Amino acid sequence: MNKDRRLKIEELKPKLDSIREAIEQIRDDEQDAYDNMPESFQNGERGQKAEEVIDSLENALSQVEEAISSLENAVGL
């Protein structure tokens, strides 16, 4: 890999780190909202939807972390 392509990949990492942090914050906020729901809401449709959102955010977070790792491997970090 030449220097220019390596630099382009290295420039992506801070952007992906920022995206990862944003997803983590949203996930944490959603988890806090779920945790602060009355139990009757947690067990109902609203709680189920919140759990689905949290799971989706966890999945997105995992994929971003995988992308970061793959890019680091590509440039030998």
C-alpha positions in Angstrom: 0.0 0.0 0.0 1.4 3.4 -0.9 1.7 6.3 1.4 -1.3 8.3 0.0 -3.7 5.4 0.4 -2.4 4.6 3.9 -2.9 8.3 4.9 -6.5 8.2 3.5 -7.2 5.2 5.6 -5.6 6.7 8.7 -7.7 9.8 8.2 -10.9 7.7 8.5 -10.1 6.4 12.0 -10.8 9.7 13.9 -14.1 10.0 11.9 -15.1 6.4 12.9 -14.0 7.0 16.5 -16.4 10.0 16.5 -19.2 7.9 15.1 -18.5 5.2 17.7 -18.6 7.7 20.5 -21.9 9.1 19.2 -23.5 5.7 19.0 -22.3 4.8 22.5 -23.8 8.0 23.8 -27.1 7.4 22.1 -27.2 3.8 23.3 -26.4 4.9 26.9 -29.1 7.5 26.8 -31.6 5.0 25.5 -30.5 2.5 28.2 -31.0 5.1 30.9 -34.4 6.0 29.5 -35.4 2.3 29.6 -33.9 1.8 33.1 -36.0 4.8 34.3 -39.2 3.5 32.9 -41.8 2.1 35.3 -41.7 -1.7 35.2 -45.1 -1.8 33.6 -43.7 0.2 30.6 -40.6 -1.9 30.5 -42.7 -5.0 30.1 -45.0 -3.5 27.6 -44.7 -2.3 24.0 -42.7 0.8 24.9 -40.1 -1.2 26.7 -39.9 -3.8 24.0 -39.3 -1.1 21.4 -36.6 0.5 23.6 -34.9 -2.9 23.9 -34.9 -3.3 20.1 -33.4 0.1 19.7 -30.7 -0.7 22.2 -29.9 -4.0 20.5 -29.7 -2.2 17.1 -27.4 0.4 18.5 -25.2 -2.4 20.0 -25.1 -4.0 16.6 -24.1 -0.7 14.9 -21.5 -0.1 17.5 -20.0 -3.6 17.0 -19.9 -3.0 13.2 -18.1 0.3 13.6 -15.6 -1.2 16.0 -15.0 -4.0 13.4 -14.5 -1.4 10.7 -12.0 0.4 12.8 -10.1 -2.8 13.5 -10.1 -3.8 9.9 -8.7 -0.4 8.8 -6.0 -0.6 11.5 -5.1 -4.1 10.2 -4.9 -2.7 6.7 -2.4 -0.1 7.6 -0.5 -2.2 10.1 -1.5 -0.3 13.3 
